[in-house]
Amino acid sequence: MRDLMALKEWSVRAARLMVGIPDYQTYVEHRQEQHPDKPIMSYGEFFVERQNARFAVGKGRFRGCC
Protein backbone atom coordinates (compact mmCIF):
# COMPACT_ATOMS: atom_id res chain seq x y z
CA MET A 1 0.00 0.00 0.00
CA ARG A 2 2.86 2.36 0.84
CA ASP A 3 4.48 1.74 -2.55
CA LEU A 4 1.18 2.45 -4.29
CA MET A 5 0.84 5.79 -2.45
CA ALA A 6 4.43 6.74 -3.37
CA LEU A 7 3.78 5.83 -7.00
CA LYS A 8 0.64 7.95 -7.03
CA GLU A 9 2.45 10.95 -5.50
CA TRP A 10 5.32 10.64 -7.99
CA SER A 11 2.90 10.31 -10.90
CA VAL A 12 0.95 13.40 -9.88
CA ARG A 13 4.15 15.45 -9.53
CA ALA A 14 5.42 14.26 -12.92
CA ALA A 15 2.11 15.00 -14.63
CA ARG A 16 1.95 18.49 -13.15
CA LEU A 17 5.48 19.27 -14.31
CA MET A 18 4.65 18.03 -17.82
CA VAL A 19 1.81 20.52 -18.14
CA GLY A 20 3.72 23.34 -16.46
CA ILE A 21 2.33 23.32 -12.94
CA PRO A 22 5.26 23.69 -10.52
CA ASP A 23 5.44 21.68 -7.31
CA TYR A 24 4.88 23.98 -4.35
CA GLN A 25 5.82 21.40 -1.72
CA THR A 26 9.22 20.83 -3.33
CA TYR A 27 9.78 24.59 -3.34
CA VAL A 28 8.87 24.86 0.36
CA GLU A 29 11.18 21.98 1.32
CA HIS A 30 14.03 23.52 -0.67
CA ARG A 31 13.59 26.93 0.97
CA GLN A 32 13.44 25.42 4.45
CA GLU A 33 16.58 23.34 3.90
CA GLN A 34 18.72 25.63 1.75
CA HIS A 35 17.49 29.14 2.63
CA PRO A 36 16.00 29.01 6.16
CA ASP A 37 16.63 32.72 6.71
CA LYS A 38 14.55 33.78 3.69
CA PRO A 39 10.74 34.04 3.52
CA ILE A 40 8.60 31.42 1.78
CA MET A 41 6.01 32.61 -0.73
CA SER A 42 2.39 31.63 -0.26
CA TYR A 43 1.00 29.15 -2.80
CA GLY A 44 -0.71 32.01 -4.66
CA GLU A 45 2.48 34.08 -4.83
CA PHE A 46 4.46 31.03 -5.91
CA PHE A 47 1.99 30.14 -8.66
CA VAL A 48 1.97 33.67 -10.10
CA GLU A 49 5.76 33.93 -9.94
CA ARG A 50 6.19 30.59 -11.76
CA GLN A 51 3.63 31.52 -14.42
CA ASN A 52 5.35 34.85 -15.01
CA ALA A 53 8.74 33.15 -15.24
CA ARG A 54 7.42 30.51 -17.62
CA PHE A 55 5.86 33.00 -20.01
CA ALA A 56 8.59 35.67 -19.64
CA VAL A 57 6.11 38.25 -18.38
CA GLY A 58 7.73 41.55 -17.44
CA LYS A 59 10.73 41.04 -19.70
CA GLY A 60 9.27 42.96 -22.62
CA ARG A 61 7.94 39.87 -24.34
CA PHE A 62 5.25 37.26 -23.98
CA ARG A 63 6.42 33.77 -24.82
CA GLY A 64 3.08 32.01 -24.57
CA CYS A 65 1.69 29.17 -26.63
CA CYS A 66 0.30 31.32 -29.44
C-alpha positions as CSV (number, residue, x, y, z in Angstrom):
1,M,0.0,0.0,0.0
2,R,2.9,2.4,0.8
3,D,4.5,1.7,-2.5
4,L,1.2,2.5,-4.3
5,M,0.8,5.8,-2.5
6,A,4.4,6.7,-3.4
7,L,3.8,5.8,-7.0
8,K,0.6,8.0,-7.0
9,E,2.5,10.9,-5.5
10,W,5.3,10.6,-8.0
11,S,2.9,10.3,-10.9
12,V,0.9,13.4,-9.9
13,R,4.2,15.4,-9.5
14,A,5.4,14.3,-12.9
15,A,2.1,15.0,-14.6
16,R,1.9,18.5,-13.1
17,L,5.5,19.3,-14.3
18,M,4.6,18.0,-17.8
19,V,1.8,20.5,-18.1
20,G,3.7,23.3,-16.5
21,I,2.3,23.3,-12.9
22,P,5.3,23.7,-10.5
23,D,5.4,21.7,-7.3
24,Y,4.9,24.0,-4.3
25,Q,5.8,21.4,-1.7
26,T,9.2,20.8,-3.3
27,Y,9.8,24.6,-3.3
28,V,8.9,24.9,0.4
29,E,11.2,22.0,1.3
30,H,14.0,23.5,-0.7
31,R,13.6,26.9,1.0
32,Q,13.4,25.4,4.5
33,E,16.6,23.3,3.9
34,Q,18.7,25.6,1.8
35,H,17.5,29.1,2.6
36,P,16.0,29.0,6.2
37,D,16.6,32.7,6.7
38,K,14.5,33.8,3.7
39,P,10.7,34.0,3.5
40,I,8.6,31.4,1.8
41,M,6.0,32.6,-0.7
42,S,2.4,31.6,-0.3
43,Y,1.0,29.2,-2.8
44,G,-0.7,32.0,-4.7
45,E,2.5,34.1,-4.8
46,F,4.5,31.0,-5.9
47,F,2.0,30.1,-8.7
48,V,2.0,33.7,-10.1
49,E,5.8,33.9,-9.9
50,R,6.2,30.6,-11.8
51,Q,3.6,31.5,-14.4
52,N,5.4,34.9,-15.0
53,A,8.7,33.1,-15.2
54,R,7.4,30.5,-17.6
55,F,5.9,33.0,-20.0
56,A,8.6,35.7,-19.6
57,V,6.1,38.2,-18.4
58,G,7.7,41.5,-17.4
59,K,10.7,41.0,-19.7
60,G,9.3,43.0,-22.6
61,R,7.9,39.9,-24.3
62,F,5.2,37.3,-24.0
63,R,6.4,33.8,-24.8
64,G,3.1,32.0,-24.6
65,C,1.7,29.2,-26.6
66,C,0.3,31.3,-29.4
